[in-house]
Amino acid sequence: MLKALHEDAVEQYKREGYYFPLTVLDDEQVAANRKLLEDFETRQGEPIGGALRSKSHLLFTWVDDLMRHPKILDAVEDLIGADILCWNTFFWVKEAGSRSFVSWHQDLRYWGLDSNDLVSVWLALSPATLESGCMRVLPGSHQGDLLPHKDEYKENNLLTRGQEISVRVDEAKAVAMPLEPGEISLHNVRLAHASGPNRSSDRRIGLSMHYMPTRTKQVVGEWDSAALVRGEDRYGHFARPPRPSKDFDPDAVAFHEKATQAVRELLFKDAAKVRPTL
């Protein structure tokens, strides 16, 4: 029995590689989480960036809570089953008027994971509109072979290597996925996706969370980690991270340093050059 999605939604996800929107947070919860992020940014004197954007559930208890939100996990379970790991959490913030963009790409080409069932959940903590640079996807591109990519290293590209699909993408077939604050989209890790700059007057704040079946293996890196968020892990292919007892829990911070370095090495595997962290 499905827990969060209708049968039509599951069929669309299987056929097209994505589904949206699904509401998981109310207005009060959105405001509270956004305030937690922006209060931290005020204290540190700059927007969240660098390694703090990655595996953020190890640094902030509220991100750990979002990663384990029952409504999110119910939807993911409807797609990949009840035994679920979260490989990464990642902030995607485009400041108001920012030229930052994300080029067309497929994540599985760079992540070193052997599962085609990995689900990326994108949670909006501010409006994600066409004007603010919401995600766009290429329906059905999760099927068949992965597309060829090239590394462009363009200045405003939020991706590590500026990786970009190196064959023509038919923009006329692209589907925009606008989200209201508190809504999520779900897409397959193989799906081609991109997003444009933020031309709005508000920040575009998104948190992506990447879930996979516990049977998944890391086949490129020598060491990797993932959090068990539901069910049982009968395989033990990934190191189990500590759950932070408070923001910037020392044990979790130490693990975060090792874990984000491992991800960085994966993303730059065989790259012509290593880009500084954004």
Buried (B, 14 or more C-beta within 10 A) or exposed (E): EEEBBEEEBBEBBEEBBBBBBBEBBEEEBBBEBBEBBBEBBEEEEEBBEEBBBBBBBBBBBBBBEBBBBEBBBBBBBBBBBBBBBBBBBBBBBBEEEBEBBBBBBBBBBBBBBBBEBBBBBBBBBBBBBBBBBBBBBBBBBBBEEBBEBEBBBEEEBBBBBBBBBEEEBEEEEBBBBBBBBBBBBBBBBBBBBBBBBBBBEBBBBBBBBBBBBBBBBBEBBEEBBBBBBBBEBEEEBBBEBBBBEEBEBEEBBEBBEEBBEBBBBBBBEEBEEEBEEE
